[in-house]
Amino acid sequence: MKYIKGMDAISDLVNLLNDTERIDFRAYLKKKNKRHDVKNVRLFDLIETDDINAINKLYKSAKNRDSYHALRKRLQENLLSFISQKVFEKHQHADYELLRLLVVSRYLLENNLARLGFRCLDRAEGIAENQESFSVLQEILMLRLQFAHLDENLDLENLSSRFLLNQGHLIRESKMQLAYAFIRRELNEIQLKGKVIDLTKLIEEVIRRYKIAVVDFMSYKSLYHILFIANEYAHINQNFGLVEKYVRKSYQIIESQMGDSTGQVYYRLYVLYYLANFNLRSRDFQKSLSYLESMDLLLGEHKDFHGQFYYRKQLLLALNLHFSGEAEQANEVLDAALAMKSAKAKLEDYYDLQLCKVMFQAQRGDRKCLSGIAMINHSDTWLEKKLGMLWTIRKSLLEILIYADFSSMDLASARIKSFRRRYRKYLIQTHEEKVLDYVSLLEKYFVNPAILHNKSFQSRVIKLLELEENRDLFNLSFITWIIAKWEKADSYELTLKYLEDQSGIFTDKNDVMAG
């Protein structure tokens, strides 16, 4: 009898625990067990060791199937309870304190301990305002109104004004969340399923539908949502140069208004990350590095967020160094980040680091890129499902160049044919024909290397550089790979040369050729 069906959810929860937490969880289970014959600790041990056969033997008789599923359900509930407790203790102490104070305040007021109850509410209100937790703040203010008769010194007019003001904040935040959820779902359809929509029209429609005004964007959380959407523009070949200007101005306004506020740290970190990314893509490396330094300072003050942002921050740092001509230092940053990989690291973050390292190696003629690309050893179908269509397309393009340089032209040609069959329709639908033009040039070169010296062929390659979006860091890297062949130059050095020769800051595009 197979009992392993449905175990994935519990295994995923177990994988969230570190060694110390697993010991603590066993103690937690033993403390809750009232009988000695309870099998939950044994089941936890079996799941932890991936002992499939032993799990199947936990209940030998088929008639005990219901007992097993009941045990599994209780174990899952205990895991969720334990993890939620740990999360509150370790990562969300302010939110935990806020909710605790709200519950205690309600209990005290319901039992006519008004003085203590209102004192707790005062503390809760201060935390909620600092965190901009408008929904919880609304609960606090409603509780004040409910028990207003117990406070003789209450200024009801002032309380009513605060309630209505917060209600307005809550409505604006709710509209932003509705719009964000709708757009995020559509973006997910684009990235993971290849759905084709006009994102610009979608955003305009959503803004009109929910009547969102500029003032609604004036918070770190709202700014984060806008930055996320702007970043996704890039993945489907949209222009967010104007958004970058607005974001920069909005960030400065928010910083001047909020100063050193400790609220919304998660969103502040993401805003800094996106600004660092935008400036990297605009080739303003110094400004990008300054935002990364701000991230470092904030992460130093709030270490709970280190694991969530470390890998992404190091990726941007490495890219800034690489395209500034500091290749060795960039590699050291990547190696250090990859060496620190933990079980809790997001697969996407780890693969981004790995793919970036492969790109650096390939540009500098290092054969280790062959084994590096092989480490991303999942099928295209799996990668499309987990990481998205566009990530997989970028990886496939880099893989083709690596095969051409370090394996064989025949293998590179075969990979191109496979690439064209799989992605041609999608690239046409998403108006990414320039990628197909680039692939066509590669194919001609693979079939007939002598074509590199054909003036017509060279002219077609140079014309790709005339497209504004191809002045992007990564697009340029792909194109200079071909140019380096006929100039018999180092691909990396040639990329740096073109970056120095190009004046001004170009429109930022982070399309499918981008890494």
C-alpha positions as CSV (number, residue, x, y, z in Angstrom):
1,M,0.0,0.0,0.0
2,K,1.4,3.4,-1.0
3,Y,1.0,6.0,1.7
4,I,3.4,8.6,0.2
5,K,0.7,10.3,-1.9
6,G,0.3,13.8,-0.7
7,M,3.5,13.9,1.3
8,D,5.0,16.8,-0.7
9,A,3.3,19.5,1.4
10,I,4.6,18.1,4.6
11,S,8.1,17.5,3.1
12,D,8.1,21.2,2.0
13,L,7.2,22.3,5.5
14,V,9.9,20.1,7.0
15,N,12.5,21.6,4.6
16,L,11.8,25.0,6.0
17,L,13.2,24.0,9.4
18,N,16.9,24.2,10.2
19,D,18.7,21.6,12.3
20,T,18.0,23.4,15.6
21,E,14.3,23.9,14.7
22,R,13.9,20.2,13.9
23,I,15.2,19.3,17.3
24,D,12.8,21.9,18.8
25,F,9.9,20.5,16.8
26,R,10.5,17.0,18.1
27,A,10.4,18.3,21.6
28,Y,7.3,20.3,20.8
29,L,5.6,17.1,19.5
30,K,6.7,15.0,22.6
31,K,5.3,17.7,24.9
32,K,1.9,17.6,23.2
33,N,1.7,13.8,23.1
34,K,-0.4,12.4,25.9
35,R,0.2,8.8,25.0
36,H,3.4,6.9,24.4
37,D,2.2,5.0,21.3
38,V,1.6,8.2,19.2
39,K,3.4,7.8,15.9
40,N,3.8,11.5,14.9
41,V,7.5,11.7,15.9
42,R,8.3,8.5,14.0
43,L,6.5,9.8,10.9
44,F,8.4,13.1,11.2
45,D,11.7,11.2,11.3
46,L,10.7,9.1,8.3
47,I,9.8,12.2,6.3
48,E,13.0,13.9,7.3
49,T,15.1,11.0,6.0
50,D,13.0,10.4,2.8
51,D,12.5,6.8,3.9
52,I,9.7,6.0,1.5
53,N,9.6,2.3,2.2
54,A,9.5,2.8,5.9
55,I,6.6,5.2,5.5
56,N,4.7,2.6,3.6
57,K,5.3,0.1,6.5
58,L,4.2,2.6,9.2
59,Y,0.7,1.1,8.9
60,K,1.0,-2.4,7.5
61,S,-2.7,-3.1,6.9
62,A,-4.7,-1.4,4.1
63,K,-7.5,-0.9,6.6
64,N,-5.3,1.5,8.5
65,R,-5.2,4.0,5.6
66,D,-7.6,6.4,7.4
67,S,-5.4,6.2,10.5
68,Y,-2.4,7.1,8.5
69,H,-4.1,10.1,6.8
70,A,-5.4,11.3,10.1
71,L,-1.8,11.1,11.5
72,R,-0.4,12.9,8.5
73,K,-3.0,15.7,8.9
74,R,-2.3,16.2,12.6
75,L,1.5,16.3,11.8
76,Q,0.9,19.0,9.1
77,E,-1.2,21.0,11.5
78,N,1.4,20.8,14.2
79,L,4.1,21.8,11.7
80,L,2.1,24.9,10.7
81,S,1.4,25.8,14.3
82,F,5.1,25.4,15.2
83,I,6.3,27.3,12.1
84,S,3.9,30.2,12.6
85,Q,5.1,30.6,16.2
86,K,8.7,30.6,15.0
87,V,8.0,33.1,12.3
88,F,6.4,35.5,14.7
89,E,9.2,35.1,17.2
90,K,12.1,35.5,14.6
91,H,10.9,37.5,11.7
92,Q,7.8,39.5,12.4
93,H,8.3,40.6,16.0
94,A,6.6,44.0,15.4
95,D,3.5,42.4,13.8
96,Y,3.4,39.8,16.6
97,E,3.5,42.5,19.3
98,L,0.8,44.5,17.5
99,L,-1.6,41.6,17.2
100,R,-0.8,40.5,20.8
101,L,-1.6,43.9,22.1
102,L,-4.8,44.1,20.2
103,V,-6.1,40.8,21.5
104,V,-5.0,41.7,25.1
105,S,-6.7,45.1,24.8
106,R,-9.9,43.6,23.7
107,Y,-9.9,41.1,26.6
108,L,-9.1,43.8,29.2
109,L,-11.8,46.1,27.9
110,E,-14.4,43.4,27.8
111,N,-13.6,42.7,31.4
112,N,-14.0,46.4,32.4
113,L,-10.2,46.9,33.0
114,A,-10.4,50.1,31.0
115,R,-7.2,51.8,32.2
116,L,-5.0,48.9,31.3
117,G,-6.9,48.2,28.1
118,F,-6.5,51.7,26.7
119,R,-2.9,51.7,27.7
120,C,-2.3,48.6,25.6
121,L,-4.3,50.2,22.8
122,D,-2.1,53.3,22.9
123,R,1.0,51.1,22.4
124,A,-0.7,49.1,19.6
125,E,-1.8,52.2,17.8
126,G,1.7,53.6,17.8
127,I,3.1,50.4,16.3
128,A,0.3,50.2,13.7
129,E,0.9,53.8,12.6
130,N,4.6,53.3,12.3
131,Q,4.1,50.1,10.3
132,E,1.4,51.6,8.2
133,S,-0.8,48.6,9.1
134,F,-4.0,50.4,8.1
135,S,-6.2,47.3,8.5
136,V,-5.0,46.6,12.0
137,L,-5.2,50.2,12.9
138,Q,-8.8,50.3,11.8
139,E,-9.5,47.4,14.2
140,I,-7.8,49.4,17.0
141,L,-9.8,52.5,16.3
142,M,-13.0,50.6,16.0
143,L,-12.2,49.0,19.4
144,R,-11.7,52.5,20.9
145,L,-15.1,53.6,19.5
146,Q,-16.8,50.5,20.9
147,F,-15.5,51.2,24.4
148,A,-15.4,55.0,24.2
149,H,-18.0,55.2,27.0
150,L,-15.3,53.8,29.4
151,D,-12.9,56.7,28.8
152,E,-14.1,59.9,30.4
153,N,-11.2,62.0,28.9
154,L,-11.7,60.7,25.3
155,D,-11.9,63.4,22.6
156,L,-14.5,61.7,20.4
157,E,-14.2,64.3,17.7
158,N,-10.5,63.7,17.4
159,L,-11.0,59.9,17.4
160,S,-13.6,60.2,14.7
161,S,-11.3,62.2,12.5
162,R,-8.5,59.7,13.0
163,F,-10.9,56.9,12.2
164,L,-12.0,58.5,8.9
165,L,-8.5,59.5,7.9
166,N,-7.3,55.9,8.4
167,Q,-10.4,54.6,6.6
168,G,-9.3,56.7,3.6
169,H,-5.8,55.2,3.8
170,L,-7.3,51.7,4.0
171,I,-9.5,52.3,1.0
172,R,-6.5,53.5,-1.1
173,E,-4.4,50.6,0.0
174,S,-7.3,48.2,-0.8
175,K,-7.6,49.7,-4.3
176,M,-3.8,49.3,-4.8
177,Q,-4.0,45.7,-3.7
178,L,-6.9,44.9,-6.0
179,A,-5.0,46.5,-8.9
180,Y,-1.8,44.8,-8.0
181,A,-3.4,41.4,-7.6
182,F,-5.1,41.6,-11.0
183,I,-2.0,42.8,-12.8
184,R,0.2,40.3,-11.0
185,R,-2.0,37.4,-12.1
186,E,-1.9,38.6,-15.7
187,L,1.9,38.9,-15.5
188,N,2.1,35.4,-14.2
189,E,0.1,34.2,-17.2
190,I,2.6,35.9,-19.5
191,Q,5.7,34.7,-17.8
192,L,4.7,31.1,-17.0
193,K,2.2,30.3,-19.7
194,G,3.2,32.6,-22.6
195,K,-0.1,34.4,-22.6
196,V,0.0,37.5,-24.9
197,I,-1.6,40.8,-23.7
198,D,-0.9,44.5,-24.1
199,L,0.5,45.3,-20.6
200,T,0.4,49.1,-21.1
201,K,-3.3,49.0,-21.9
202,L,-3.9,46.6,-19.1
203,I,-2.3,48.9,-16.5
204,E,-4.2,51.9,-17.9
205,E,-7.5,50.0,-17.7
206,V,-6.8,48.8,-14.1
207,I,-5.9,52.4,-13.0
208,R,-9.1,53.7,-14.4
209,R,-11.2,50.8,-13.0
210,Y,-10.0,51.3,-9.5
211,K,-9.7,55.1,-9.7
212,I,-6.1,55.1,-8.5
213,A,-4.5,58.6,-8.1
214,V,-0.8,59.7,-7.8
215,V,-1.2,60.2,-4.1
216,D,-2.1,56.5,-3.7
217,F,1.5,55.6,-4.7
218,M,3.2,57.7,-1.9
219,S,4.3,54.8,0.3
220,Y,7.0,52.2,0.2
221,K,4.5,49.5,-0.2
222,S,2.8,51.2,-3.2
223,L,6.1,52.2,-4.7
224,Y,7.2,48.5,-4.4
225,H,4.1,47.5,-6.4
226,I,4.8,50.0,-9.1
227,L,8.5,48.9,-9.3
228,F,7.5,45.3,-9.5
229,I,5.2,46.1,-12.4
230,A,7.8,48.3,-14.1
231,N,10.3,45.4,-13.7
232,E,7.9,43.0,-15.4
233,Y,7.5,45.5,-18.2
234,A,11.1,44.6,-19.1
235,H,10.4,40.9,-19.4
236,I,7.9,41.6,-22.2
237,N,9.9,44.3,-24.0
238,Q,8.3,47.4,-22.6
239,N,9.8,50.8,-21.9
240,F,10.0,51.9,-18.3
241,G,12.4,54.9,-18.6
242,L,9.6,57.3,-17.7
243,V,8.6,55.1,-14.7
244,E,12.2,55.2,-13.5
245,K,12.1,59.0,-13.3
246,Y,8.8,59.0,-11.4
247,V,10.1,56.3,-9.1
248,R,13.3,58.2,-8.3
249,K,11.3,61.4,-7.6
250,S,8.7,59.5,-5.5
251,Y,11.5,57.7,-3.5
252,Q,13.1,61.1,-2.7
253,I,9.7,62.5,-1.5
254,I,9.0,59.5,0.7
255,E,12.5,59.6,2.2
256,S,12.2,63.2,3.1
257,Q,8.8,62.6,4.7
258,M,9.6,59.5,6.5
259,G,13.2,60.0,7.4
260,D,14.6,57.1,9.4
261,S,11.2,55.5,10.0
262,T,11.6,51.8,10.9
263,G,8.3,50.9,9.2
264,Q,7.9,49.0,6.0
265,V,11.5,47.7,6.0
266,Y,10.6,44.8,3.6
267,Y,9.3,47.3,1.0
268,R,12.1,49.8,1.6
269,L,14.6,47.0,0.8
270,Y,12.7,46.1,-2.4
271,V,12.5,49.7,-3.5
272,L,16.3,50.1,-3.0
273,Y,16.8,46.8,-4.9
274,Y,14.8,47.9,-7.9
275,L,16.4,51.3,-8.0
276,A,19.8,49.6,-8.0
277,N,18.6,47.4,-10.8
278,F,17.2,50.3,-12.9
279,N,20.5,52.2,-12.6
280,L,22.5,49.1,-13.5
281,R,20.4,48.7,-16.6
282,S,20.9,52.4,-17.4
283,R,24.7,51.9,-16.9
284,D,24.9,54.4,-14.1
285,F,27.0,52.0,-12.0
286,Q,28.0,54.4,-9.3
287,K,24.4,55.2,-8.5
288,S,23.4,51.6,-8.6
289,L,26.2,50.8,-6.1
290,S,25.1,53.6,-3.8
291,Y,21.6,52.0,-3.6
292,L,23.2,48.6,-2.9
293,E,25.2,50.3,-0.1
294,S,21.9,51.6,1.3
295,M,20.6,48.1,1.2
296,D,23.6,46.9,3.1
297,L,23.1,49.4,5.9
298,L,19.4,48.6,6.2
299,L,20.0,44.9,6.2
300,G,22.7,45.5,9.0
301,E,19.9,47.0,11.1
302,H,17.3,44.4,10.2
303,K,19.1,41.1,10.0
304,D,15.9,39.1,9.8
305,F,15.6,40.2,6.1
306,H,19.2,39.2,5.2
307,G,18.3,35.8,3.8
308,Q,15.5,37.2,1.6
309,F,17.7,39.8,-0.1
310,Y,21.3,38.7,0.1
311,Y,21.5,36.7,-3.1
312,R,19.7,39.3,-5.2
313,K,21.8,42.1,-3.8
314,Q,25.0,40.1,-4.5
315,L,23.9,39.4,-8.1
316,L,23.4,43.1,-8.8
317,L,26.8,43.9,-7.1
318,A,28.5,41.3,-9.3
319,L,26.9,42.7,-12.5
320,N,27.9,46.2,-11.6
321,L,31.5,45.2,-11.0
322,H,31.6,43.0,-14.2
323,F,30.3,45.7,-16.5
324,S,32.6,48.3,-14.8
325,G,35.6,46.2,-15.8
326,E,36.2,44.6,-12.4
327,A,35.8,41.0,-13.7
328,E,37.9,39.3,-11.0
329,Q,36.1,41.0,-8.2
330,A,32.7,40.2,-9.7
331,N,33.6,36.5,-9.8
332,E,34.7,36.6,-6.2
333,V,31.3,38.1,-5.2
334,L,29.4,35.4,-7.1
335,D,31.6,32.6,-5.7
336,A,31.0,33.8,-2.2
337,A,27.3,34.0,-2.7
338,L,27.1,30.5,-4.3
339,A,29.2,29.1,-1.5
340,M,26.6,30.4,1.0
341,K,23.7,28.7,-0.7
342,S,21.3,27.4,2.0
343,A,18.3,25.1,1.8
344,K,16.1,28.2,2.2
345,A,17.5,30.0,-0.8
346,K,15.0,30.5,-3.6
347,L,15.8,28.3,-6.6
348,E,15.3,31.3,-8.9
349,D,17.9,33.3,-6.9
350,Y,20.4,30.5,-6.9
351,Y,19.9,29.8,-10.7
352,D,20.3,33.5,-11.4
353,L,23.6,33.5,-9.7
354,Q,24.7,30.3,-11.4
355,L,23.6,31.6,-14.9
356,C,25.4,34.9,-14.2
357,K,28.6,33.1,-13.4
358,V,28.3,31.0,-16.6
359,M,27.9,34.2,-18.6
360,F,31.0,35.8,-17.0
361,Q,33.0,32.6,-17.7
362,A,31.7,32.4,-21.3
363,Q,32.6,36.1,-22.0
364,R,36.1,35.6,-20.8
365,G,36.7,32.3,-22.7
366,D,36.7,30.0,-19.7
367,R,35.7,26.4,-20.6
368,K,34.3,26.0,-17.1
369,C,31.1,27.5,-18.4
370,L,30.3,24.2,-20.0
371,S,30.1,22.4,-16.6
372,G,28.5,25.5,-15.2
373,I,25.6,25.4,-17.6
374,A,25.2,21.7,-17.1
375,M,24.6,22.3,-13.4
376,I,21.2,23.8,-14.4
377,N,20.2,20.3,-15.3
378,H,16.4,20.6,-15.5
379,S,14.4,20.2,-18.7
380,D,13.1,23.3,-20.6
381,T,9.6,22.3,-19.6
382,W,10.5,22.2,-15.9
383,L,12.4,25.5,-16.1
384,E,9.4,27.2,-17.9
385,K,7.1,26.0,-15.2
386,K,9.3,27.0,-12.3
387,L,11.1,30.0,-13.5
388,G,9.1,31.2,-16.5
389,M,9.3,31.3,-20.3
390,L,11.6,34.3,-20.5
391,W,14.2,33.0,-18.0
392,T,14.3,29.7,-20.0
393,I,14.7,31.5,-23.3
394,R,17.6,33.6,-21.9
395,K,19.3,30.5,-20.6
396,S,18.8,28.7,-23.9
397,L,20.4,31.5,-25.9
398,L,23.5,31.5,-23.7
399,E,23.7,27.7,-23.9
400,I,23.8,28.0,-27.7
401,L,26.8,30.4,-27.6
402,I,28.6,28.2,-25.2
403,Y,28.2,25.1,-27.3
404,A,29.5,27.0,-30.3
405,D,32.6,28.2,-28.5
406,F,33.5,25.2,-26.4
407,S,31.7,22.1,-27.8
408,S,30.8,21.9,-31.5
409,M,29.0,23.9,-34.2
410,D,26.8,20.8,-34.9
411,L,25.5,20.8,-31.3
412,A,25.0,24.5,-31.4
413,S,23.1,24.2,-34.7
414,A,20.9,21.4,-33.4
415,R,20.1,23.5,-30.3
416,I,19.1,26.4,-32.5
417,K,16.7,24.3,-34.4
418,S,15.2,23.1,-31.2
419,F,15.0,26.7,-29.9
420,R,13.3,27.9,-33.0
421,R,10.7,25.1,-32.9
422,R,9.9,25.7,-29.2
423,Y,9.9,29.5,-29.0
424,R,9.3,31.0,-32.5
425,K,5.5,31.3,-32.1
426,Y,5.9,32.8,-28.7
427,L,8.5,35.4,-29.7
428,I,6.4,36.5,-32.7
429,Q,3.3,36.8,-30.5
430,T,5.3,38.9,-28.0
431,H,6.8,41.1,-30.8
432,E,10.3,39.8,-30.1
433,E,11.2,39.2,-33.8
434,K,14.6,40.8,-33.1
435,V,15.5,37.7,-31.1
436,L,14.6,35.5,-34.1
437,D,16.7,37.8,-36.3
438,Y,19.7,37.3,-33.9
439,V,19.2,33.5,-33.9
440,S,19.0,33.6,-37.7
441,L,22.4,35.3,-37.9
442,L,23.9,32.8,-35.4
443,E,22.5,29.9,-37.6
444,K,24.1,31.3,-40.7
445,Y,27.5,31.6,-38.9
446,F,27.3,28.0,-37.5
447,V,26.5,26.6,-41.0
448,N,29.1,28.7,-42.7
449,P,31.8,30.3,-40.4
450,A,33.3,32.1,-43.4
451,I,30.2,34.3,-43.6
452,L,31.7,36.4,-40.8
453,H,33.8,38.2,-43.4
454,N,30.8,39.0,-45.6
455,K,30.1,42.7,-45.5
456,S,26.4,42.2,-45.8
457,F,26.4,39.8,-42.8
458,Q,28.4,42.3,-40.8
459,S,26.1,45.1,-41.7
460,R,23.1,43.1,-40.5
461,V,24.8,42.5,-37.1
462,I,25.7,46.2,-36.8
463,K,22.1,47.1,-37.6
464,L,21.1,45.2,-34.4
465,L,23.1,47.7,-32.4
466,E,21.1,50.6,-33.9
467,L,18.0,49.3,-32.1
468,E,17.7,51.4,-29.0
469,E,16.8,48.4,-26.9
470,N,19.9,46.5,-28.0
471,R,22.1,49.1,-26.3
472,D,21.1,47.4,-23.1
473,L,23.9,45.7,-21.2
474,F,22.9,42.2,-21.8
475,N,21.6,42.6,-25.4
476,L,24.9,44.2,-26.2
477,S,26.8,41.3,-24.8
478,F,25.0,38.9,-27.1
479,I,25.7,41.0,-30.1
480,T,29.3,41.7,-29.4
481,W,29.8,37.9,-29.2
482,I,29.3,37.8,-33.0
483,I,31.3,41.0,-33.7
484,A,34.2,39.6,-31.6
485,K,34.4,36.6,-34.0
486,W,35.3,38.7,-37.1
487,E,37.4,41.2,-35.1
488,K,39.2,38.4,-33.4
489,A,38.8,40.2,-30.1
490,D,37.9,39.3,-26.6
491,S,34.1,39.3,-26.2
492,Y,34.2,40.8,-22.7
493,E,36.7,43.6,-23.6
494,L,34.7,44.4,-26.7
495,T,31.5,44.7,-24.7
496,L,33.3,47.1,-22.3
497,K,34.6,49.1,-25.3
498,Y,31.1,49.5,-26.7
499,L,29.7,50.5,-23.3
500,E,32.3,53.3,-23.1
501,D,31.7,54.5,-26.6
502,Q,28.0,54.8,-26.2
503,S,27.1,58.2,-24.8
504,G,24.1,59.1,-22.6
505,I,21.7,56.9,-20.8
506,F,19.5,54.8,-23.0
507,T,16.0,53.5,-22.5
508,D,16.2,50.6,-20.1
509,K,15.0,47.3,-21.6
510,N,15.3,44.0,-19.8
511,D,13.9,41.8,-22.5
512,V,14.3,38.1,-23.3
513,M,17.9,38.6,-24.5
514,A,18.8,40.1,-21.1
515,G,20.5,38.0,-18.5
